[in-house]
C-alpha cells in the first residue's frame, strides 16, 4: 500500500482522546437517537478497561447499570452497533485502492451457566462412555460468530464488512445426519452454510466495488452455491477446496484432471514446526483452468463454471509438522507462476482473521462475560469487535507503514508520555509511527532486540492498556496541580 493512501482517509482511525471511537460509532443507526451518546460512552469505558469486567470498566454503579440496560435492550442488535464501523470500513477500503481481501471465518464463544437455555448450543457430541459403556453426550453452550474482515493485500485490516451471530436449539452431528438424508439435496437456505452467502452479499454491497473484492475462505467455504453467488454479484473468490467435483464432460473429477498437469515451478516459503523452529518448505506449484460442474442433484439450478485450480504441494515429508498441501479454487485467471504465487500469498492472509478472533478472546476476554442471554452476549461481542479491530489495526500499521506520521494513531499527550517513559537512543526514528508504536509495545513487555520480530497483538494490547492508565493518572495529576 502506498504511503499517500494511508495518510488521508485512513486517518479516520486516528486517536484524539479516544476520538477514533467517535469516528467509528457516531454514525450508528439506532432506533432511539438518545442511545448514540450512551453507546459512545460505553465504548470508551470498555476500551479503557479492555479485558476487565463490565463493572471494572464502568467504575461506578450508574455507568454499570446503563451498560447492562444497553446490552439487554431488545431494540438493539449487532447490526446497529456495527453500522457506524461498517461505514468507516467502506471509507478506508475506498481510500486504500487496489484489491481488497475479504476474509471469512466462523468462531465459537463458549460459556458455562447454571441455566444455559437462554444461550443455546454450539455442539452436542458423544465424548465418553459411562460405567455401563454407553456413550454420554457432552453439550457445549455458547454463541457462534461468522465474520468478514476486509484487509489490504499487504495485510492491513481495514475493518469488518459483515457479521452474523447465531446459536443452535439442537445439534445433530454430520455423521448422524448423513444416515437420514443426502445433505447435497437440502436447499442452501435451509442450512447454516447460508451465512457464507449472506456475508459475501453484505460485504460486497457495503464496499460497492465488487470487482476489487476477493472473498477468501477455508475448506468450510467450499460451497458451489457460494461460487454462483459470487458470479451473480460480479465479485471474486479464492477458497481452499475439499470436494473433488466433477469436471469437464462429467466423466472425470478435478483431481483426475490435475494429475495430468505438469508442475509449473517451485516456490520456497518459511514455516515454523511444532517446536517453533523456522525452516524452508519447497512447494510444487500447479495451476489449470477447468470447467467445474455443479452437484448432480442441483445441476438444473446452477450453471457450469470455468474456474482456476491451484495446487501447492510440499516436496518430501517434514519433521515436527504436517506436510503443506493446499488445493485452491478461484474464479480469477492464472496465466503464470507469478500469478499463482500471488494467489497463494492472498490465501495465506486468511490467518489474519484467526488473529482477530484471538484478540477478541484473549485481549477482550469475550468468553469471560457473565451476561446470561445470547442477545446480550452478542451485543457485547459486537462492541468488542470494534475494539479488537483497533488493536489489530495498530499492530499491522506498524508493519505496513512504519514511516507514516505518528498522528495517524496516537495523540499529542500520548506522544509526550511515551517520550518521557521510553528512552531511546535512536532519535532519528522519532516522529515516525513505528518508533512510537514500538514504544507502546515496550510498555507491554516487548524487548525490541535486534533479533526480535515486530511486536504482536498481545504486547500492543498490554502496552495500550498501560498507556491508558498512565494517561488517566497524568490527567488527574494535572487537575490536582491546577487546583
N, C-alpha and C positions, 0 to 999 in steps of 0.2 A: 504494500500500500504506500502511496506517495505521501510525503510529509504534508503537503498542502491540503490533502484530503482529510488529514487528521486534525488539523488546527482550525477548521471552520466550524461546521455544524456538529462535529463530534464533540465540541466543547460544551454541548448541551449536557454532557455527563459531568462537566466540571463542578467544583465544590466551592460554595461561598457560605460558610457556616451552615453546612448541610443543605445549601441551596440546590444541590443536584437532586435532592429528594423532591423539591418543589417542581423542578423540571420534569420529573418522571410521573408525578401524581396530580398536578394541578388541573389537568385536562380529563381526569376521570369523570365518567358519566354516571353518577349515582341518581337514583330516583328522587332523593331528597338533597337539595343543594347544601344544606347545613352539614351534611356528613363529610364534605370535602375537607373542611378545616380540621375536623376531628381526626380524619384519616391521615392527613399530613403530620399532625402532632404525634399520632400513634406510630407512624413510620420512623419519625425521628427518635422516639423513645426506644423502639426495638433495634434501631441501628446503633444507637449509643450503648445499648445493653445487649449487644448481639451474643447469643449463646447462653443468655441468662433466662430465668423465668419471667413471666409477664409481670408479676408484682415487683421483681427486682428492677426490670427495665422501666416500669412506670413510676416507681419510687413512692407514690402516695396512693391513698385509697380512691381519691376522686378520679385520677387518671386510670387506675387499675379497673375500677368499675366501668368507666367509659369504654375501655378496651374490651372487657367481657361483653358489654352490650353490643359493641360493634360486631364482634365475632358471632354472636347469637342472633343478629338481626336477619330475619328471613327475607328481607327485601334486598339484601346484599349478597352478591355471589362473586366468584373468582374472575369472571369476565369483566365486571365493573371495576374491581380492584386493579386489574391489569390493563384496563383500557387506555389509560394515560401512558403507561410504559410501552404499550404496543405502538402508539403514535410516535413516541420518541424513537423506537426501534426503526420505524419506517423512515424517519428523517435521517437517522445515521446510515441506513442502507442506501438511501438516495445519494448522500454525500460521499459514501465510500467508493462508488464507481466499481466497474469490473464485476466479475462473477461473485455471487454470494452463495455460500453453502448453508442449507437449512438442515440442521442435524436433528433427527427424530429418535426418540427413545422413550421407553416406559420404565419407571422405577417404583418401588414399593416403600411405603412408610408404615411400619409395624407398631402396634400399640397393645398393651395389656390392660384390660379393665375388668373389674368385678362383674359388670353387666355390659358385655361388648355388643349388644344387639343394635345400639344406635350408631355403631361404627361400621359394621359389616365385615365380610370375609375377604381375605386375599386368597388363601389356599386351604384346602381340607383334604389332606392326603394321608393314606396309611403309612405310618412311620415305624412302628414297633409292635411286637406281639405281647399279649398279656400272659398270665400264668397258665391259661388254658390253650395257648398257641394261636389265639385269634388276633388278627390284625386290628390294632387300635388306630382310630382316625385322629390325627393331630390337626387342629384348626389354628390358623393364623389370622388374626384380625387386624384390619388397618385400611389404608387408602392407597389407591394406585394413581399415579400421575403420568400422563403421556404429554411430553413437552417437545417443543420445536424451537431450537436455538439458532439464530442467524449469526454466522461468523464470516469473516473475510477469508480469502484463500491463504492469507498469512497467519490466520488463527486468532484474530482479534474478535471477541464476542461483542456483537452489536446489540444484542437484546433478544428477548423472547418474541416469537412471531405468532405463536399459537400455544394453547394449553388445554388439557382436558383432564378432569378428575373423575374417577369412578370407583365403585366398590361392588361387591357381589353379595346377594342374599343367599345364594347357594353356590357350591363349586362342584363341578363334575370333571374328573380328570380326563385328559385327552384319550388315554388308552381305553377307559370305560366308555367314552362317547363313541369311539370307533366301532364298538360292538353293536351299537344300536342304529347308527346312521352313517352314511357316507358324507363326510364333512364338506367335500367339494360341491355337493348338491345344495348345501344350505346357502341361501342368498346372503351376500356380504352385509346387507343392512340388518341381518339377524345375528351377526357375530360381533364379538368385541373388536375384531380386526377393523371394523368400520372407522375406528378412531384414527387409523393411519390416513385414510382418505379424507376424513373431516379436517384433520390438521393440515394436510397438504393443501386442501382447498382454502382454508382460512389464512394460512401463511402466504399463499400465492396472491390472494385477493388483497391482503393488507399491503404487501410490498408493491403491488400494482405494476410490476415489470417482470412478467413470468419468464421471459427469455433469459434473464440474468440468474434465475434461481436454479440451483441443483439440489434436489432433495436427497438426503443420504440416510440410509438406514441399515441395520444389521439384518441377520437372516430372518428375523421375525417379520420384516417388511417385504419379504419375497412373496408378494401377492399380485396376481395377474390383474385384478381389478384396479390396483394402485397404478400399474403401468398405463392402463387405459385412461384412468382419471388424469394422470399427468399429461397424456397426449391431448385429452379434451381441453385441459387448462392451458395448453401450449407452453408448458414448463418442462423441466428435465429432472431425471432421477438417476441415482447411482446406488445400487443396493448389492449387498452380499447375498448370493443366491444359495438355496439349499434344496431346491426342487429341480430334478432333472426332467425338464419339459420336452414334449415332442417338438421337433424342428423340421424345417424343410418341407418335404412332401408328406410328412407324418409317419414315415416308415423307420425313422431313427430318432434318437434324442440329441440334446445339446452336447452331452458328454461324449457320445459316439462321434459326433462331427468334430469336436475339439481334439479328439485323439489323433485325427488325421492332419491337424495343423502343426506345422513346424515351430520350434522355439524361435522367436524373433530377436531375442537378446537376453543379456544377463544384467540384473540391477542389484547393486550392493546396498544394504542398509545396516544400521547399527541397532542391535537389540540387547536387552538385558535378560539373563536367565533367572531362575528362581532364587538364586543367591545374590542377585544384584550385579553380577559380573557382566561387563559390556563385551560383546563380540560382534563380528560381521556375519551377516547372513546373505548368501548369494541366491537370488531369486531368478528362476527361469520364467520369462515372460512370453505369453501367447496372447493373441487377440484376433478376433474374427467377427465379421458381420454375419448374423444368422437370422433367418426367418423363424420366429418363435410362434408356436401355435397355442391357442387358449386351451384350458382344460376341456376334455371331451364333452362333459355334461353341460358346458357353458359356451360351446362353440357357436350356438345360434345367437348369442347375445353380445359376444366380444370379438373384435377383429383380430386377424394375424398382425404381428408387429415385427418390423425389421429392427433388431437390436444388436448391440455390440457386446460380445462376451470377452472378458479379460481374465486370464488365469495367471496367477503368480504362485509358483511352487518352489519351495526351498530345496536346494541340492543337498543331498545327504541327510543324516539324522542327527540333530544337535543333542547335546547333553544338558540336562537340568532344565529343559523347557520343551514345549510342544513344537513340532515342526510347523512352519508357516505354510498354509495352503489357503489362498484367497481365490474365490471364484466370484467375480463381479459381473453385474449386468447393468447396462445403461443404454439410454436412447441416444447418447451423444456419439458422434462419429469418431473413430480412432483410426488414423491412417499411418501412424509412425510409432516407433518405440518411445519417443519423447512424449507423445500424447498419451500413450498407455501408462507411462510412469507418472505423468501429471494426474491421471485419474486415480492411481494408487495412492498418491500423496493426499488427494482430496478425501478419499475414503479413510485414510489414517487420521484425518481431522475429527472423525466421529468420536474419538476418545475424549474430545473436549466436553461433550455433553455428559459423559461419565464424571468428569471432574466437577462440572456444575452441580450434579446431583450429590457429589461428595461434600461440596461446600454446604449445601442445604442440610445435610445430615450431621456433618462433623462440626462445621462452623456455626450455623444457626441452631443446631441441635433440634431439628424439627421433630424428631421421634421422641423427644423428652417432654413434649407438651402433655399437660394433664386435662386438656379440654375433652369433654365426654362424647360429643356428637360429631359425625363425619362432616356436616356442613360447617361447623365451627373450625374444625381442623383444617379443612381446605381453604377457608378464608385466611387463616394464619399462614399456611404454607404459601399462598399466593403472595402475601407481603414478603415472606422470606425469599421468594424468587427474585424480587426486585433487589433486595439487599445482597443476595448471593451473586447476582449478575454484577453488581458494583465491585465486589471484591475480585471477582474473576476478571473483569474489565481492567482494573488497575494492575493486576498481575501480568496480564498479557500485553498491556500497553507498554510496560517496561521492556518487553522483548521485541515488540514490533516497531516502536517509535521511541527509542531511548533518547534521541536528541531533541524531542519536542519540548515546548515550554512547560515548566512546572505548573503554570496556571491552568493547564488543561485538567489537572486532577486535584490540586491542593490549594488551600487558601494562604494568604499572606501571613496570618497568625501561625498556621501550621509550619510554614517555612521558617519563621523566626524561632519557633520552638525547636525544630529539627536542627537548625544551625547551632543552637545553644546546647542541645543534648548530645548530638553526634559530632565528634571531632574527626575530621578527615583531612589528610594532607593533600589530597588530590583536588586542589582548589580550582583547577582548570575545568573540572566537570560541573562546578556549581552553576546554577540556573538551568541545568539540563534536567529533564524529567527523570531519567534513570538514576541520577545522583540522589535525588530526594526520595524516590520510591525504594531504593536500596537502604536509605537511612530509616525509612519506615519499617522495612523488613528487619533491620538490626534491632529495633525495639522489640520485635517479636522473636529474637533469638538467632537471626541469620548472622553468620560469622564473616561473610564476604571475603573469604580467602581466594587467592588467585585460581585455585583448582576447583572452587565451588561452582556448581551450575547456578543459573539465575534463581532468585527467590521464588518459592512456590506459593500456593494459595494459603497454606496453613500459617506460615510466618507473616504473610501480608495481613491476614485477618488478626493475628495476635498483635502485630505492630499497630494496626489501625485502632484496635480496641484500647491499647495502652495509650496511644496518642490522644484519643478522645478523652480518656480520664485525665491526662496531663493538661489538656486544654481546658477542661472543666475546672481543675484546680487553679490554673492560671487566671481564668476569668473571675473566679471567686476572690483570689488574692487582689486583683486589680480593683474590685468593688470595695474590699475592706480597706485598702490603702487610700482609695478615693474618699471613703468616709472618715 
